[in-house]
Amino acid sequence: MILRKLAFVFLGLLGPIQMANAKECLLSHATYREPRSGAVLQFRPLDNEPAALTAQVFSLSVPNTDKNLPADITWTNGKNSFPLGTIRHACTDDDREAGLQDGSGLCRIWEGQVYALTGGGAEQLNSREATPAPKGLLLPDFGVAFTEWADFANANPDGSAWDAFTLTGCGDG
């Protein structure tokens, strides 16, 4: 009986410790997963990134391939600035002809506003470098663009993707 009570007390103490650790995770160290496709976003700290307005950098792992695509979140200029995410890949000749090549020498798979998913819905992502990792991220129209991208489609013929990613982990920082 006493051991059972001690076990409940111990488990009761463990919950707040795990919650505190989750709250301490910064976006720059977070890992997110899109549940339908299995695509993973892995954020990393800024290390001398060239763009002054870059707030976050991450990579996107493509399911059933060895591809990790470079990506970032920059902030637009102006009074009503917002976080603009871009996911890129190596350009093909078709991509270049379609005008998808950007200043980085790579091509865009997806570009759009990034939202933080919280318990209260979708909110604008915070612009501070030390942004706490939200419970999820919303990348509007990501699912369609990613599903139609040839490398994903070829490796995942019956695959599909949604626009929402869920926090699954936090790296050391």
CORVENQUI-V696580 format. One line per field, one symbol per residue. ss: DSSP state (~ for helix, > for strand, _ for the rest). A space follows every 10 residues. Layout:
BEGIN
ss: ???
END
This chain:
BEGIN
ss: _~~~~~~~~~ ~~~~~~~~~~ ~~~~_>~~~> >>>______> >>>>______ ___>>>>>>> >______>>> >>>>>_____ __>>>>>>>_ __~~~~~___ >_____>>>> >>>>>>>>__ >>>>______ _>___>>>>_ _~~~~~~~_~ ~~~~~_____ ___>>>>>>> ___
END
